[in-house]
Amino acid sequence: MAGNFFGDVGPRAAWDALAADDTAALIDVRTQAEWAFVGTPDLGELGREVVKIEWQIFPGMSGNQNFADQVRSEGLAPERPLYLICRSGARSLQAAVLLAQQGFSTYNIADGFEGDLDADGHRGSISGWKVEGLPWRQS
């Protein structure tokens, strides 16, 4: 089955799709540091875990050359809908497009986990997963 990039979806639409389709998966492409210090989406009430695969490797932020292979190693088959999230939607867009080119069916979560910058240059108050009030946790 040929993959497709199905475009951007908002955080709430992604949550609704994940809740409605137990084959859908959420891939957080941020760094280990972001997962640890900023938090991650929480799919516990859906009975699933977020798949965490860095798009760029912290701390050098070099591109993860094994990204698609790591997605496959998580058991994510190309026919499963994959929703990708990062801080603001930029890295996850790149990752979603790459996976679609390799046969996966992908969506990018626009606004990401923390969303756009506000007037003071801070994230987490205008848009994104957290602002939508969707489940998340911090370690």
Sequence and secondary structure as in RCSB ss.txt:
>XXXX:A:sequence
MAGNFFGDVGPRAAWDALAADDTAALIDVRTQAEWAFVGTPDLGELGREVVKIEWQIFPGMSGNQNFADQVRSEG
LAPERPLYLICRSGARSLQAAVLLAQQGFSTYNIADGFEGDLDADGHRGSISGWKVEGLPWRQS
>XXXX:A:secstr
   EEEEEE HHHHHHHHHH TT EEEE S HHHHHHT EE  GGGT   EE  SEETTTTEE TTHHHHHHHTT
  TTSEEEEE SSSHHHHHHHHHHHHTT EEEEETTTTT S  TTS SSSSSSTTTTT  EE  
